[in-house]
Each structure stands twice: as C-alpha cells, then as structure tokens.
Amino acid sequence: MGHGDARRRASVRYAQRVGAIPLPRGAETRAPLWRLIEHLLPPPDRGTPILDLGGGTGVWAIRLAEAGHRVTMVDIAPGYLARAREKIAAAGLTELAAVEAGDICDLSRYATDA
C-alpha cells in the first residue's frame, strides 16, 4: 500500500468526521467540473475578480486565467504556493493570476462593499 492510499484513507476519514464528501481528483474529473463552473462565472470582460481559496498548486487558478479571468489564488502551504507560482509563470499567466499566502479562516483583506 502506497503513501497515496494512506492519504486517501485519511481524507475519507476526515470527510466522514465533518460530514463532507471528498471530491475525486485528477484530470479526468476536471473537464466535467469545469463545464459546471464556467456557466456560473461572469464574462471575463467584466473584470470581476475571482478568489480561488485553498488553491493548492494552481490548477483552477490557471484554468480561470486561461479563460481570461483575473484570479487571486490563496493557500496556506508554502510548497503549494511555490509550485503554483512556477506553473502560472510557465503558462505566461502572471498578468491574470496572482498567488498569495493566506488562511481561508481570515478573509478580511478581501472584503468588499458588495
């Protein structure tokens, strides 16, 4: 049994404890999920900023920026932040996607009048 199996089991145990359902991961699940998400997004030309909380390595921030959205990805893990910055730079999306360290339990700096 590999390290991934142990992580998966721990994730399932945590989800059961808090009453959540763990989402499947991987490229095969992103395409259908993106089709759902894109219908909920404002048109990119409106300039509406999008906040990607717990953005990990930037998978969704990159996808949003590729679609023309301005996105700020927030995560608490330094390793994920570094990887997200690398991937966003490699994709040439630094003008649209920002990466910030932060705790999703304190979003006061993102407060708006909306």
C-alpha positions as MATLAB code, in Angstrom:
seq = 'MGHGDARRRASVRYAQRVGAIPLPRGAETRAPLWRLIEHLLPPPDRGTPILDLGGGTGVWAIRLAEAGHRVTMVDIAPGYLARAREKIAAAGLTELAAVEAGDICDLSRYATDA';
ca = [
       0.000    0.000    0.000;
       1.476    3.332   -1.068;
       1.631    6.762    0.503;
      -1.242    7.920   -1.733;
      -3.504    5.195   -0.339;
      -2.857    6.320    3.228;
      -3.579    9.940    2.276;
      -6.769    8.934    0.513;
      -7.963    6.954    3.544;
      -7.140    9.871    5.856;
      -9.064   12.220    3.562;
     -12.104    9.947    3.606;
     -11.967    9.638    7.412;
     -11.775   13.410    7.760;
     -14.646   13.932    5.333;
     -16.791   11.447    7.229;
     -15.990   13.169   10.511;
     -17.006   16.621    9.266;
     -19.867   15.387    7.100;
     -18.287   16.311    3.776;
     -17.871   14.305    0.615;
     -14.302   14.204   -0.732;
     -14.148   15.242   -4.369;
     -12.407   12.977   -6.847;
      -9.146   14.378   -8.165;
      -7.296   14.217  -11.426;
      -7.574   15.439  -14.986;
     -10.457   13.106  -15.789;
     -12.657   14.869  -13.224;
     -11.634   18.434  -14.057;
     -13.259   18.678  -17.501;
     -16.825   17.913  -16.368;
     -16.366   20.068  -13.270;
     -15.086   22.953  -15.407;
     -18.186   22.711  -17.628;
     -20.296   23.196  -14.500;
     -18.173   26.039  -13.141;
     -17.900   28.055  -16.349;
     -21.674   28.519  -16.514;
     -21.596   30.189  -13.090;
     -18.793   32.631  -13.914;
     -19.317   36.209  -15.048;
     -17.985   37.017  -18.521;
     -14.209   37.655  -18.311;
     -14.576   41.066  -19.953;
     -16.432   42.379  -16.886;
     -13.171   42.243  -14.944;
     -14.830   40.648  -11.940;
     -12.033   39.339   -9.693;
     -12.232   35.701   -8.662;
     -10.831   34.385   -5.394;
      -9.580   30.777   -5.519;
      -9.454   29.667   -1.880;
      -7.291   26.705   -0.954;
      -5.933   26.831   -4.489;
      -3.179   24.279   -3.927;
      -0.818   24.107   -6.882;
      -2.910   26.435   -9.016;
      -4.884   24.037  -11.212;
      -8.090   26.085  -11.094;
      -6.370   29.480  -10.974;
      -4.587   28.595  -14.209;
      -7.790   27.374  -15.854;
      -9.620   30.548  -14.820;
      -6.786   32.768  -16.099;
      -6.658   30.833  -19.379;
     -10.349   31.691  -19.781;
      -9.473   35.379  -19.342;
     -10.464   35.892  -15.703;
      -8.456   37.835  -13.129;
      -7.909   35.422  -10.259;
      -6.194   35.549   -6.891;
      -5.286   32.135   -5.554;
      -4.884   31.814   -1.788;
      -3.324   28.900    0.060;
      -1.571   28.421    3.377;
       1.003   25.815    2.275;
       4.358   27.283    1.159;
       5.131   24.314   -1.095;
       1.829   24.626   -2.940;
       2.300   28.372   -3.293;
       5.759   27.936   -4.796;
       4.521   25.301   -7.243;
       1.516   27.427   -8.219;
       3.771   30.422   -8.913;
       6.037   28.249  -11.082;
       3.127   26.830  -13.071;
       1.460   30.211  -13.548;
       4.725   31.785  -14.745;
       5.406   28.853  -17.094;
       1.921   29.300  -18.570;
       2.571   33.040  -19.077;
      -0.410   33.998  -16.922;
       1.186   36.234  -14.279;
      -0.822   39.261  -15.520;
      -4.105   37.486  -14.744;
      -3.293   35.124  -11.873;
      -1.847   36.195   -8.531;
      -0.761   33.816   -5.778;
      -0.973   34.848   -2.135;
      -0.255   33.177    1.176;
      -3.261   33.303    3.431;
      -5.582   31.480    5.765;
      -9.110   30.946    4.481;
     -10.341   31.427    8.049;
      -9.423   35.126    7.762;
     -10.571   36.724    4.526;
     -10.854   40.263    5.910;
      -8.314   41.644    3.439;
     -10.602   40.549    0.600;
     -13.722   42.231    1.991;
     -15.743   44.251   -0.492;
     -18.747   46.516   -0.325;
     -20.735   44.065   -2.444;
];
